[in-house]
Amino acid sequence: MIVRPIQLDDLDALQQMARETGVGFTSLPDNREFLRAKIEHSMASFLDPRGEGAQLYFFVLEDDQASSAERIAGCCAIEARVGLSSPFYHYRLGRLAHCSPELGLHRLLETLFLSSDHTGDAEVCSLYLRPAWRGGSGLRSRLGTMISRVRWLFIAAQRERFPQRVLAEMRGRVDDQGASPFWKSLGSRFLPMDFGDADRLIGLGEKGFIGELMPKYPIYTAFLTQEARLAIGQVHDQTRPAIAMLAHEGLRWEGYIDIFDGGPTMEAYIDDVRGVRDSRRLVARVDPEASDREARASGFRPRWLVARDGAAKDFRAAWVSRAPREERLVLSLAEAQRLKVSNGDYLRVLEC
């Protein structure tokens, strides 16, 4: 399995994943021309030597030994700076105190305030592992970890391309019919459309209507339905593994939620993220005598996620079973070919 930058040849697979994700997965709308533009944007970002502005780095997880129709197992992405080309909104959860000394009453009420506080931050997004590749044992059981943590390796290797902070929007709670209780109680009062239509517009980058139609003043959550209040800061069942992995990396919920489904926004300073902080820059040593036969015989549960550390366009990542020694990492010929590295090339390595 390898993780590499997406190419136009991956368009069919990306659209299939967009169809599989369903309602609420905003960053992958089922629109072929939009997805094509997303791929082209990503390809241009990887080729840009300076990496400034609203760059997009989109990756696919590939089984390089499978047939062409079954090669792509998942995807993930990083937006270098959000909110520069189109507005980026959240609700900020806060409190307002109401006090009457004469009556001896003091009330602390929860509020939602429309915010653009995260403008200019990086975002890790579009994490998706196809159903056929979930679960199992051995290497297959670790694919979710691989595709999630590889983004930190890329950020560490290309640190100058990213700002100080990073966030991740978590998919919020929806009911069995794919409707959001938070949207029904709040968003639908101001935007005359159902949750699916609003979700598609956001996915296609049409975000200006939020600032135009949503209220600019604090909203008291006491006016929402009980179902909507219970959905604030909660995640979709399919998102629980993703939020657990982000929490393990050190991202936290600081009170910002998605304006449509109420899902939490996780955030951290990039240099405090475990996958960035703990990664190491090593030198590759290709050994024709090295083999992963013993590791495969034992179920092949590698501990080291390794990526090529060089130009952004050449980024590739894969599992390696051997531990680093001093400042070097020994690779077999097959591993070196998979990563497209030679003796003396730099690697970015993370123990998982």
Secondary structure by P-SEA (a helix, b strand, c coil): cbbbbbcccaaaaaaaaaaaaccccccccccaaaaaaaaaaaaaaaaccccccbbbbbbbbbcccccccccccccccccccccccbbbbbbbbbbbbbbbccccbbbbbbbcccccccccbbbbcccccccccccccccccaaaaaaaaaaaaaaaaaccccccbbbbbcccccccccccccccccccccccccaaaaaaaaaacccccccccccccccccccccaaaaaacccccccaaaaaaaaaaaccccccccccccbbbbbccccccccccccbbbbbbbbbccccaaaaaaacccccbbbbbccccccbbbbbbcccccccbbbbcaaaaaaacccccbbbbbbcc
